[in-house]
Amino acid sequence: MTTAAEESRPVDPLNVLEAALLCASAPMPVSALRSLFEPAFDEGQILAWLEQLQTDWAHRGLELVEVATGWRFQTRPSVTGYLARLEAPPQQRYSRAALEILAVIAYRQPVTRGDIEEIRGVAVNSQIIKAFEERGWVEVIGHRETVGRPALFATTAQFLEDLGLRSLRDLPEIAAVSEATLQQLQALQPPSDKVDVQAAAPDALPQAGEESAPPSQDTERQESVQEDDTAGGAVMPALGCAAQAAPPSAPDAAPSA
């Protein structure tokens, strides 16, 4: 039972930050952490305490990281395999075509549907892009000033957050979307959520400035968001501890084009 004397003692700011971050259902920006204190500490002081917490948790099952939308505790990749043994709903897995499209958007953004088709050489099933929009990974950020004003697609802060990245600059630096791209994306995932690179890698994505054959109706592939027998795994890693809200689920099925 807490006594009046204990309640009157000053609380260590590190304990306040630690408790807030562990209980938060989403990453907390520095501005939200500053609001925990009255009067508020400056940003530099908050960042210094966050670095101290990172050091304090350096050898534990959780780690404190900064992602696109703020700071959060998440499980370390080294323990993810053990946690996977707990009963949990299966994660959404994406087809090879879906992973190719997501990789093109991530590395060539902003892009139109026509740009994606030109790079991949096949028509794009609009349901795949719609599924990524509904999951919060892709959004329309504008329209290209050309005939038809096609929509320009780009990745979102939620996409970065789910991959544990602070910005697009943290994506692997490569010259073009290729098999190496997905191999490096795979390296960002915990062991239980590794992408099957052989299944997920694009067939022949051109280098920057290299021409690609336009999609043909005769060779159009019927692509699906859902995994088939040769599909790769989910791009999104299983991040976060029990206190964090799970990311939204993608649709159970998506019709072919």
N, C-alpha and C positions, 0 to 999 in steps of 0.2 A: 504494500500500500504506500502510495506517494505521500510524503509529509509536506507540510507547508514550507519548511526550510528547503527541501529539495526542489519544490516548484519555483522558489524564488531565486535559485541559482541560475546564472547565465548559461544558456545552452550553447554548446560548441557549434559554430556555423557548419562545420564539416558534417556533423550529425544531421543537421537540418537538410542540407543538400542531399546527403545520402538517402535519407528517408523519403524525400520528395521524389527523387529519381527512381527509387525502387518501387514506389507506389504508383507512379505515373503510368497511364495507359498509352501514352504516346511520347515521343522525344520532346524534351523541354528546351526551348531556346534560352539563351543567357538572360534575355529580358524577363522571362517568366521566373527564372531563378532569383534574379535581383528583387523581384516583387515579394519574395518570401520574407524579406527583412525590412524593418522600419527603424531608422532611416535605411534606405537601400545602399548597399555597398557598390563601389564602382565596378565596371566590367572587368578591369584588370585583376581585381581582388577575387572576383568570382572564378575567373579562368585559372588563377593560381590555386584556388581550393580544388577545382576540378582536376587539375594535374596531380594534386596531392592524393585525391581519391583514386585516380588511376594507379598511382604507385601503391597505395594501400591494398588495392584489389589485384595486384599484378600476379599473385600466385593462387587465385581462387577460381571457382568454376564460372563466375561471371566476370565480365570486363566492362569498363565504362568507355564508351566510344562516342565520337561526334559524327553525326550523319547530316544529311542535307537540311533537316528541319530542326535540329537541336541535339541534345545529349541524352543518352539512354544507357541502361545496363542491358547486356545481352549475353547469352550463353557463349562460351568459348567453343570454337570448332572441335577442340580435343575431347569435349564431353558430349557433343551432339549425338554421336553414335549410341551412347548409353541411354540418353533421353528418348531416342527413337523407339526404345523397347517399351516405353509407356504407351498405353492405349491412346490413340489419337486418330481423328478422321484422316483418310488419305489425302495427300496434297494434290492439287491440280497439276497434271503433267501436260506438256505441249508437244505437238507434232514437230517434225523436222521443218516443215514449211513455216510454222508459226515462229520458231526460234530464228530462222533466217530473216523473216520480216522484222522481228524485234531488233536483231543485230543491225540491220540496215538503218532502221530509224535511229537507233542509239548512236551510231557512228557517223551517219551522214545527215543528221537533222539540221535544219528542217527539210523534210522531203514530202513530195506529193505521192499519191498512189502510183501515178505514172512513172515517177523516178524509181520507185521500188520495183515495178514491173520491168523497167529498162535494165536495172542492175541484175535482177534474178533471171530475166529472160522468159518468164511465165506470168500469166495473169494472176492477180491477187484476189483471193476470196475476201470480200468486204467484211464477212463475219469474224475473221481473225482479228482485223484491226478493231472492230467493234468490241470484241472480247477484251482486248488490252485496254480500250478506253473505259469499259465498265469496271475493270480491275483497278483503274487509276494509274496505269503505267504510261499511257499515251494520251495526248490531247491535241486538239486543233488549236494552233497559235496564230493563225491568219490564213490568207489566201494569196496565191501567186497571181500577180497582175499579168495574166495572159488569157488566151481564149478559154472560156469556161470558168475562169478563176478557181482552179482546183485548190482544195484544202491543203494546208501545210501541217504535217504531223511532227511532233517532238515528244521526247520523254518528259516525265513529270518529277517533282520532288519526291513523290511516293515511290517511284521507280528507284531513285537513288537511295532512299531510306531502306527499302526492302533488300537492296544489295549491299547495304552498309557503307555507302559512299557519301562523301561530303559534297562533291560536285562532279561534273562531267570530266574535269581534268584528272580525276582519279581512275577513270577507265583506262585499261591498257592502251598504250600509245602504239598504234600500228598505222601503216600507210593505207590499208584498204580492208574492208570486211572480207574475211577469209576463214579457212579452217583454224588458223592461228588465233583469230579473234575469239572463237568459241573455246579454244583451249585455255586462253587466258581468262575468259569469263568463268570457265569451270574452276580455275584455281581460286576464285573468290568464294566458292561455295563450301559449306561444311561437307564432310565425307558422305553423309547419308543423302545428300541432295545433288551429287555430281551429275553433270550433264553427260550423256553418252555422245562424245564428240564425233565419233564416226557416223552416228546417225544424224546428229544435229548440224554438222558442218555443211555449208553451202557447196553445191556441186562445182561451180566455177564462177565465182564472183569477180568481175573485172577489176583491175587496178585503176587508180585515179586517172582519168583522161582516156581510158581504154574503151572502145566502143563495144556495145553489147547488142545482140540481135533482139529486135522487138518481139514481144510475146505473140505467139501464133495461136489462133483458135484451134488449129488442128492438133497442136501439141500441148494445149492447156491442161494443167494438172488439176484434178479435183482435190482441193486442199481442205483440211479440217483442223479445227483448233484442238480437238481431242487427240490423244496419243493413239497410234496404231502399233502394229507389231514391231516396227523399226524406228519408232519415235524416240526422241531424246527425253531427258528428264526436265524437271521444272527449273527455270532460271533463278527463281527466287529462293534464297536460302532460308532455312528455318532459324530465324533469329529471335532474340528476346526471351525474357524469363516469364514465369507464370503470371506475373503481375501485368504483363503487357497484353494489349488487345491483339488478337490475330488479324492478319491482313484480310481484306475482303476476298471471297472466293470467286473464281471465274465461273462462267456458266457451265453446267454439266455437259452440255452438248451444243454444237453449233452446226447448222446445216451447211452443206457444200454449196459452192457457187452454182 
